[in-house]
Amino acid sequence: MRIFTMLFMSVMLLGCSPDYNWRTVTLGTGEVSAYFPDKPLAQQRNLNFVGQELVFSLTSATVADAVFAVGYATLPPGLRDDSVVRQDLMVAAIRSLYQNMGQPAPEPLPQSGQHFQVDGQVPSGPVRLRATVWLTQDALIQGLVSASASTFPTEQADEFFGSLKITTN
């Protein structure tokens, strides 16, 4: 009987283990911090925008089918010094999020720091993306949460977005 009780309690404790194991992560060289729901992984790739080379870093954590991510690109001097080209970069970044979801971008587009949601369709079914894109003098930053529309973690997405801190100009 005692073994059965211990086994039952062990199974119950396993059933109570949290899916979300939140931790604060600092990104870039300290310009961005976020509260990720699991240990994040980071990737980088080079992007070319109007002849300027950008290093885009994407840090993401996945829980169930939900992906929580922060993208960050430090702007080279040629982009920092041209407010029109910086604005074009932000517009291109926002439009690409809609395009990746198979949806037309609205007019007007969300502004820097404004939350938005895109519902799209992928081969596995309906998917939802919540995002915010920030444009600062020094960087382009994206906060993203994507998951199946039917299981989208609204409360956890709110916590993630509430945790994003931008300390760059």
HUVEN-V918324 format. One record per residue. N is the residue number from 1. RES is the residue in one letter. SS is DSSP state (H for helix, E for strand, - for the rest). Layout:
BEGIN
[[N | RES | SS] [N | RES | SS]]
END
This chain:
BEGIN
[[1 | M | -] [2 | R | H] [3 | I | H] [4 | F | H] [5 | T | H] [6 | M | H] [7 | L | H] [8 | F | H] [9 | M | H] [10 | S | H] [11 | V | H] [12 | M | H] [13 | L | H] [14 | L | H] [15 | G | H] [16 | C | -] [17 | S | -] [18 | P | -] [19 | D | -] [20 | Y | -] [21 | N | -] [22 | W | -] [23 | R | E] [24 | T | E] [25 | V | E] [26 | T | E] [27 | L | E] [28 | G | -] [29 | T | -] [30 | G | -] [31 | E | -] [32 | V | E] [33 | S | E] [34 | A | E] [35 | Y | E] [36 | F | E] [37 | P | -] [38 | D | -] [39 | K | -] [40 | P | -] [41 | L | E] [42 | A | E] [43 | Q | E] [44 | Q | E] [45 | R | E] [46 | N | E] [47 | L | E] [48 | N | E] [49 | F | E] [50 | V | -] [51 | G | -] [52 | Q | E] [53 | E | E] [54 | L | E] [55 | V | E] [56 | F | E] [57 | S | E] [58 | L | E] [59 | T | E] [60 | S | E] [61 | A | E] [62 | T | E] [63 | V | E] [64 | A | -] [65 | D | -] [66 | A | E] [67 | V | E] [68 | F | E] [69 | A | E] [70 | V | E] [71 | G | E] [72 | Y | E] [73 | A | E] [74 | T | E] [75 | L | -] [76 | P | -] [77 | P | H] [78 | G | H] [79 | L | H] [80 | R | H] [81 | D | -] [82 | D | -] [83 | S | H] [84 | V | H] [85 | V | H] [86 | R | H] [87 | Q | H] [88 | D | H] [89 | L | H] [90 | M | H] [91 | V | H] [92 | A | H] [93 | A | H] [94 | I | H] [95 | R | H] [96 | S | H] [97 | L | H] [98 | Y | H] [99 | Q | H] [100 | N | H] [101 | M | -] [102 | G | -] [103 | Q | -] [104 | P | -] [105 | A | -] [106 | P | -] [107 | E | -] [108 | P | -] [109 | L | -] [110 | P | -] [111 | Q | -] [112 | S | -] [113 | G | -] [114 | Q | -] [115 | H | -] [116 | F | E] [117 | Q | E] [118 | V | E] [119 | D | E] [120 | G | E] [121 | Q | E] [122 | V | E] [123 | P | -] [124 | S | -] [125 | G | E] [126 | P | E] [127 | V | E] [128 | R | E] [129 | L | E] [130 | R | E] [131 | A | E] [132 | T | E] [133 | V | E] [134 | W | E] [135 | L | E] [136 | T | -] [137 | Q | -] [138 | D | -] [139 | A | E] [140 | L | E] [141 | I | E] [142 | Q | E] [143 | G | E] [144 | L | E] [145 | V | E] [146 | S | E] [147 | A | E] [148 | S | E] [149 | A | H] [150 | S | H] [151 | T | H] [152 | F | -] [153 | P | -] [154 | T | H] [155 | E | H] [156 | Q | H] [157 | A | H] [158 | D | H] [159 | E | H] [160 | F | H] [161 | F | H] [162 | G | H] [163 | S | H] [164 | L | -] [165 | K | E] [166 | I | E] [167 | T | -] [168 | T | -] [169 | N | -]]
END
